Amino acid sequence: MEAVEKSCRVFVRQMIEFDHQTYLVMLLPLSGEAMNYNQYCEAVKGQNHTLALQLVDFTHLVLAVLFQDTDFMVELLPRLERGVSALQTHFTEYLLHVYMALAYHSLYRRERKASYRRKVSSKVKIMQKWVNAGVENCRPFLYLLLALQKSERRKGTNKMDYATVKSSFDDAIKMLGDGDWVVYEAMATEQFGFIALDQKDRLEASRYMTRAVDLFQQHCYHAKAEWTTNQLRVNFLDDQTHPNQYTVTKSHERQDFNNSM
């Protein structure tokens, strides 16, 4: 770790010297340098560092999606839409669209506004275009977004083909797992857990959400694992359909889970 800090410290110093602050917010903690996050945001606003601000908003959106802060999503999404061109050709561009789709889906579940559903559809089209162009990294995420899309019930109707939705999520979960996208495998698993809860399928909800907790722990997302565990406790208080303790999932347990889907 000392070698990593030393290397990052040199890199950060060079970025400051050349006034290239785009990634500074990401690298300062690794360099061991002290930083004031609010001061950083004010500095990049004053210097009109569009890409840096977009990355800050993106990291905020990731947290908002993970912890389902829908009010924060509403605040962030318009800014991200306005600045989306800043991330064109950036290595995080496709993930930005994935998180935006997840956020729009959460807002649609909350409010049932057709505008949010259309936003999800637009992100699906973007992902489909990239997959058709041969960008295979996007394929597992396309499967996830398609599964989300199939789960969206329109306002005034409760119609949803639950079996088809479950099958679509299982395909996405398997593809993400096979690609070793552990966090996204966990997020897809948790997403279906919430859908199962909405459908009053408590057994499957418990199974998928418990599995998601295991995956988040495996990737050291401990705060997120605790948050999802609390959702389990809220929804399964005094219920015996889920364990009281959660352990890190081993590879053979992942295979057992996939075989049971």
C-alpha positions as CSV (number, residue, x, y, z in Angstrom):
1,M,0.0,0.0,0.0
2,E,2.9,2.3,0.7
3,A,4.2,1.9,-2.9
4,V,0.7,2.7,-4.2
5,E,0.4,5.9,-2.1
6,K,3.9,7.0,-3.2
7,S,3.0,6.5,-6.9
8,C,-0.4,8.3,-6.5
9,R,1.3,11.2,-4.6
10,V,3.6,11.8,-7.6
11,F,0.7,11.6,-10.0
12,V,-1.4,14.0,-7.9
13,R,1.4,16.5,-7.7
14,Q,1.8,16.4,-11.5
15,M,-2.0,16.8,-12.0
16,I,-1.9,19.9,-9.7
17,E,1.1,21.3,-11.5
18,F,-0.6,21.0,-14.9
19,D,-4.0,22.2,-13.5
20,H,-5.7,18.9,-14.4
21,Q,-8.2,18.4,-11.6
22,T,-10.6,16.0,-13.3
23,Y,-9.6,12.9,-11.3
24,L,-8.1,14.6,-8.3
25,V,-11.1,13.9,-6.2
26,M,-10.7,10.2,-6.9
27,L,-6.9,10.1,-6.2
28,L,-6.3,12.3,-3.2
29,P,-7.5,9.7,-0.7
30,L,-5.1,7.1,-2.3
31,S,-2.2,9.6,-2.1
32,G,-2.6,10.1,1.6
33,E,-3.2,13.8,1.1
34,A,-5.8,15.5,3.2
35,M,-8.7,16.9,1.2
36,N,-11.8,19.0,1.9
37,Y,-14.5,17.6,-0.4
38,N,-16.6,20.8,-0.3
39,Q,-13.6,22.9,-1.1
40,Y,-12.9,20.7,-4.0
41,C,-16.4,21.0,-5.4
42,E,-16.3,24.8,-5.1
43,A,-12.9,24.9,-6.8
44,V,-14.0,22.9,-9.9
45,K,-17.2,24.9,-10.1
46,G,-15.2,28.2,-10.2
47,Q,-12.8,26.8,-12.8
48,N,-15.7,25.3,-14.9
49,H,-14.2,21.7,-14.8
50,T,-17.3,20.1,-16.4
51,L,-15.9,16.6,-16.5
52,A,-14.8,16.8,-12.8
53,L,-18.2,18.0,-11.7
54,Q,-19.9,15.3,-13.8
55,L,-17.8,12.7,-12.1
56,V,-18.7,14.1,-8.7
57,D,-22.4,13.9,-9.5
58,F,-21.9,10.4,-10.9
59,T,-20.4,9.2,-7.6
60,H,-23.3,10.8,-5.8
61,L,-25.7,9.0,-8.0
62,V,-24.1,5.7,-7.3
63,L,-24.6,6.3,-3.6
64,A,-28.2,7.5,-4.2
65,V,-29.0,4.3,-6.1
66,L,-27.3,2.0,-3.6
67,F,-29.2,3.5,-0.7
68,Q,-32.3,4.4,-2.5
69,D,-32.3,8.1,-1.8
70,T,-34.9,9.0,-4.4
71,D,-35.0,12.7,-3.5
72,F,-31.3,13.0,-4.2
73,M,-31.8,11.1,-7.5
74,V,-34.3,13.8,-8.5
75,E,-31.8,16.5,-7.8
76,L,-28.9,14.8,-9.6
77,L,-30.5,13.4,-12.7
78,P,-31.2,16.7,-14.5
79,R,-27.6,17.8,-14.0
80,L,-26.2,14.5,-15.2
81,E,-28.4,14.6,-18.3
82,R,-27.2,18.1,-19.1
83,G,-23.6,17.1,-18.7
84,V,-23.7,13.6,-20.2
85,S,-21.7,14.7,-23.3
86,A,-18.8,15.4,-21.0
87,L,-18.3,11.7,-20.4
88,Q,-18.5,10.7,-24.0
89,T,-15.6,8.2,-24.7
90,H,-14.8,8.2,-21.0
91,F,-14.4,4.7,-19.6
92,T,-17.3,5.3,-17.1
93,E,-19.8,6.4,-19.8
94,Y,-21.7,3.1,-20.0
95,L,-21.9,2.8,-16.2
96,L,-23.3,6.3,-16.0
97,H,-26.2,5.2,-18.3
98,V,-26.7,2.1,-16.2
99,Y,-26.9,4.0,-12.9
100,M,-29.2,6.6,-14.5
101,A,-31.5,3.8,-15.7
102,L,-31.5,2.3,-12.2
103,A,-32.4,5.7,-10.7
104,Y,-35.2,6.3,-13.2
105,H,-36.5,2.9,-12.5
106,S,-36.6,3.6,-8.7
107,L,-38.4,6.9,-9.4
108,Y,-40.9,5.1,-11.6
109,R,-41.6,2.5,-8.9
110,R,-42.2,5.4,-6.5
111,E,-44.3,7.7,-8.7
112,R,-45.4,5.7,-11.7
113,K,-44.7,8.7,-14.0
114,A,-44.5,7.7,-17.7
115,S,-41.6,10.1,-18.2
116,Y,-39.4,8.0,-15.9
117,R,-40.4,4.8,-17.8
118,R,-39.4,6.5,-21.1
119,K,-36.1,7.5,-19.6
120,V,-35.4,3.8,-18.8
121,S,-36.3,2.9,-22.3
122,S,-33.9,5.5,-23.7
123,K,-31.0,4.0,-21.7
124,V,-32.0,0.5,-22.9
125,K,-31.7,1.8,-26.5
126,I,-28.3,3.2,-25.8
127,M,-27.0,0.0,-24.3
128,Q,-28.6,-2.1,-27.1
129,K,-26.8,0.1,-29.7
130,W,-23.5,-0.5,-28.0
131,V,-24.0,-4.2,-27.8
132,N,-25.0,-4.3,-31.5
133,A,-21.8,-2.5,-32.2
134,G,-19.8,-5.2,-30.5
135,V,-19.2,-3.7,-27.1
136,E,-19.5,-6.9,-25.1
137,N,-18.9,-5.2,-21.7
138,C,-22.4,-3.7,-22.1
139,R,-24.2,-7.0,-22.7
140,P,-24.7,-8.0,-19.0
141,F,-26.0,-4.5,-18.2
142,L,-28.3,-4.6,-21.2
143,Y,-29.8,-7.8,-19.8
144,L,-30.2,-6.1,-16.4
145,L,-32.0,-3.1,-17.9
146,L,-34.2,-5.3,-20.0
147,A,-35.2,-7.2,-16.9
148,L,-36.0,-3.9,-15.1
149,Q,-38.1,-2.8,-18.1
150,K,-40.1,-6.0,-18.0
151,S,-40.9,-5.4,-14.3
152,E,-42.3,-1.9,-14.9
153,R,-46.1,-2.0,-14.4
154,R,-47.9,1.0,-15.9
155,K,-50.0,3.3,-13.8
156,G,-53.4,2.0,-13.1
157,T,-52.5,-1.7,-13.7
158,N,-51.0,-4.5,-11.7
159,K,-50.3,-6.6,-14.7
160,M,-46.8,-8.1,-14.8
161,D,-45.6,-11.5,-16.0
162,Y,-43.8,-12.4,-12.7
163,A,-42.4,-15.7,-14.1
164,T,-40.9,-13.9,-17.1
165,V,-39.5,-11.1,-15.0
166,K,-37.9,-13.6,-12.7
167,S,-36.4,-15.5,-15.6
168,S,-35.0,-12.2,-17.1
169,F,-33.4,-11.2,-13.8
170,D,-31.9,-14.7,-13.4
171,D,-30.3,-14.4,-16.8
172,A,-28.9,-11.0,-15.9
173,I,-27.7,-12.2,-12.5
174,K,-25.9,-15.2,-14.1
175,M,-24.3,-13.1,-16.8
176,L,-23.1,-10.5,-14.3
177,G,-21.8,-13.3,-12.1
178,D,-20.0,-15.1,-14.9
179,G,-18.3,-11.8,-15.8
180,D,-17.3,-11.3,-12.2
181,W,-19.3,-8.1,-11.9
182,V,-19.9,-8.9,-8.2
183,V,-21.4,-5.5,-7.1
184,Y,-23.8,-5.4,-10.1
185,E,-24.7,-9.1,-9.6
186,A,-25.6,-8.1,-6.0
187,M,-27.6,-5.1,-7.2
188,A,-29.5,-7.2,-9.7
189,T,-30.2,-9.8,-7.1
190,E,-31.4,-7.2,-4.6
191,Q,-33.6,-5.6,-7.3
192,F,-35.4,-8.8,-7.9
193,G,-35.8,-9.3,-4.1
194,F,-37.7,-6.0,-4.0
195,I,-39.9,-7.0,-6.9
196,A,-40.6,-10.3,-5.2
197,L,-41.6,-8.4,-2.1
198,D,-44.0,-6.3,-4.2
199,Q,-45.5,-9.5,-5.5
200,K,-45.9,-10.9,-1.9
201,D,-43.5,-13.7,-2.7
202,R,-41.8,-13.5,0.7
203,L,-39.8,-16.7,0.3
204,E,-38.1,-15.6,-2.9
205,A,-37.7,-12.1,-1.6
206,S,-35.8,-13.4,1.4
207,R,-33.7,-15.7,-0.7
208,Y,-32.6,-13.1,-3.2
209,M,-32.1,-10.3,-0.7
210,T,-30.0,-12.5,1.6
211,R,-28.0,-13.6,-1.4
212,A,-27.5,-9.9,-2.3
213,V,-26.2,-9.2,1.3
214,D,-23.7,-12.0,0.9
215,L,-22.4,-10.6,-2.4
216,F,-22.1,-7.0,-1.0
217,Q,-20.1,-8.3,1.9
218,Q,-17.9,-10.3,-0.5
219,H,-17.0,-7.1,-2.3
220,C,-16.5,-5.2,1.0
221,Y,-19.6,-3.0,0.5
222,H,-20.3,-3.3,4.3
223,A,-22.5,-0.3,4.7
224,K,-24.7,-1.4,1.7
225,A,-24.8,-5.0,3.1
226,E,-26.0,-3.5,6.5
227,W,-28.6,-1.4,4.7
228,T,-30.0,-4.4,2.8
229,T,-30.0,-6.4,6.0
230,N,-32.1,-3.7,7.6
231,Q,-34.5,-4.0,4.8
232,L,-34.8,-7.7,5.5
233,R,-35.4,-7.1,9.2
234,V,-38.1,-4.5,8.4
235,N,-39.9,-6.7,6.0
236,F,-39.4,-10.0,7.8
237,L,-39.7,-9.0,11.4
238,D,-40.3,-12.1,13.6
239,D,-40.2,-14.2,10.4
240,Q,-38.3,-17.4,10.1
241,T,-37.9,-17.4,6.3
242,H,-34.4,-15.9,6.4
243,P,-31.3,-16.4,8.5
244,N,-30.4,-13.9,11.3
245,Q,-26.7,-13.9,10.3
246,Y,-25.1,-13.4,6.9
247,T,-21.8,-14.9,5.8
248,V,-19.6,-14.2,2.8
249,T,-20.7,-16.3,-0.2
250,K,-18.2,-18.9,-1.5
251,S,-17.9,-19.7,-5.2
252,H,-19.6,-23.1,-4.8
253,E,-22.5,-21.4,-3.0
254,R,-22.9,-19.1,-6.0
255,Q,-23.1,-22.1,-8.2
256,D,-25.7,-23.7,-5.9
257,F,-27.7,-20.5,-6.0
258,N,-27.5,-20.3,-9.8
259,N,-28.6,-23.9,-10.1
260,S,-31.6,-23.3,-8.0
261,M,-32.8,-20.3,-10.2
